[in-house]
Amino acid sequence: MRRSRPAKEQSLQVFSNMISNKVHNGFTLEERNDEFLFAVLSKGGKVVNHGLNFIIFCLTLGLWSFAWLYLTFEASKQRKVLVAIDEDGFPFEEKCLVA
């Protein structure tokens, strides 16, 4: 059974709710287009305190290096998300690659 297409006003309301939920979760709105119903949001990476990590590295005799490397390269990356309404009027969200 095929789903019916939502109304334009309902799609715009769902779109706005998706954006406000993302902003509430710490994302920043970079671009929004209400004509084509898409938005790009970003969330900055975490700042790594290298001084504290070095102290923990020394106290654990180097075992902390794995966690420190993860924090440095993965947790500090910026994340971007595309939030949009497809041509059938249904919302979706997609992670974007950051160069």
Order of alpha helices (4+ residues) and beta strands (2+ residues): alpha-beta-beta-alpha-alpha-beta-beta
